[in-house]
Amino acid sequence: MRTLTADLLVLGAGVAGVYGALAAEARGARVLLLSKDPLPSGSTPWAQGGVAFPLDEADLEAHLQDTLRAGRGLVEEGVARSILEEAPRHLERLLAWGLPFHPEPTREGGHSRPRVRHLGGDRSGLLLLQGLLARLRGPVLEGHLAASLLVAGGRVAGAYVLSPEGPLWVRSGAVLLATGGLGRLFPVTTNPPGATGDGMVLAWRAGATLRDLEFVQFHPTALPDGSLVSEACRGEGAVLRNARGERFMPRYDPQGELAPRDVVARAVFAEGQATGGVYLDLRPIPRLEERFPSVVAQARALGLDPLREPLPVAPAAHYAMGGVRTDPRGFTGLPGLFAAGEVASSGLHGANRLASNSLLEGLVLGERAALAALEDLAFPLGAEPLPAPLLDPGLLPALRARMGEAAGVVRRGEGLREALAWVQGLPLEEGLPGALEARPRLEAGHLALLARLLLEMALLREESRGAHFRQDFPQPGPEAYHLEAQGTSLRKVPVGV
Ligand code: SIN
């Protein structure tokens, strides 16, 4: 078997993975960075909204309060505060590296002030990632997919990887998971095709804890094919109307179109059901093509002209607030395993992520996790891969339809139970595939496994909070708690523990 070795193996080449790799390289570590898709890969280049940085010392407190308000009692306040306190250092560094941030910040939903810094209009994630990739010294191995972690005596020691040249063992002193989210579990999503929750499953199978998977943020304004119409458009004056032409958001929230994302998503869903459709009118935005080139191009690709007509929009699965539980340094609790970015649940986002906090989290936690990993490198003997879940990818359309129906913007116990029974009946197999051609079976296996865990959590959470809305339990419960799955145990854990 072909074998490579590294101090730090980074899985995923989005903002968290690349920034983490840069931090480790700067310390002289041998870093191996794998990307399952060609660069620029992951969800980062799809991010239109920018990076939320507190404007100054005084704004730090306001940014924190906005984050806490959006997260509905589930944000780990100490983690959030420490990330925001570190933010200016990263902005300074990125500016010194020449990243082309717009000087004027933008306002997005849930933010009390304009503090979101964009790059290239709505091409923020792409330009940020390109800027980071340009500074990497080591290569990124594209088309390399980790099918399993190597584990020895409870310590993670690398990964079993499928590559275009066949299977490969990577032995490493530590692993940083930065594999992104699970949006492809849903029929309509703003996420790229690779968002199949791989890292969450790898970590869980190795013994790490998955937290709060039921909290999936639905972006309120996606075009019919799932392409995003950035919230920044509403920040710049775009208006939502129902099929009767009525502006409805002020009826739902005093912040109107800029209410927190869960509020807008539910309102768009309800108005769509009640009137037959919802439209976003971008025509009030001055210099639309210059400000939002991606939005305009995506709309035109669907035969729509945002300069002349309102765009049909609906909610789409956008961001996983839950993921692999980590401490504030990105440590998963499993020796040798660290996680950062959307794959992780660091405690910043709670029940509903504040817009544009995630690229910031990717930067801060990507660096912290990589540096923490370097403090405890070990190369245990006898590390072996674990079997991976595999499923016929032909079953994915049905799985996604079930998830959209049962675990979408509005959920009910009965629907969740039915979907769970169906998912439990899926013919999930176990094995270690030997070739990259198995990628669709592996990704489908990951999604099926995560569907089961997500549905179990959504059923157990008999309340509505943030992005998780249960019609049969429409209010938040008296206590705020996380849900954590480790092995076969699923338990409620108070916030702050
Ligand atoms: C957007 O541009 O609306 C997305 C920003 C985000 O999800 O943080």
Boltz pocket constraint, residues with backbone or C-beta under 6 A from the ligand:
constraints:
  - pocket:
      binder: B
      contacts: [[A, 47], [A, 48], [A, 49], [A, 50], [A, 228], [A, 229], [A, 230], [A, 231], [A, 232], [A, 319], [A, 354], [A, 355], [A, 356], [A, 357], [A, 358]]
      max_distance: 6.0
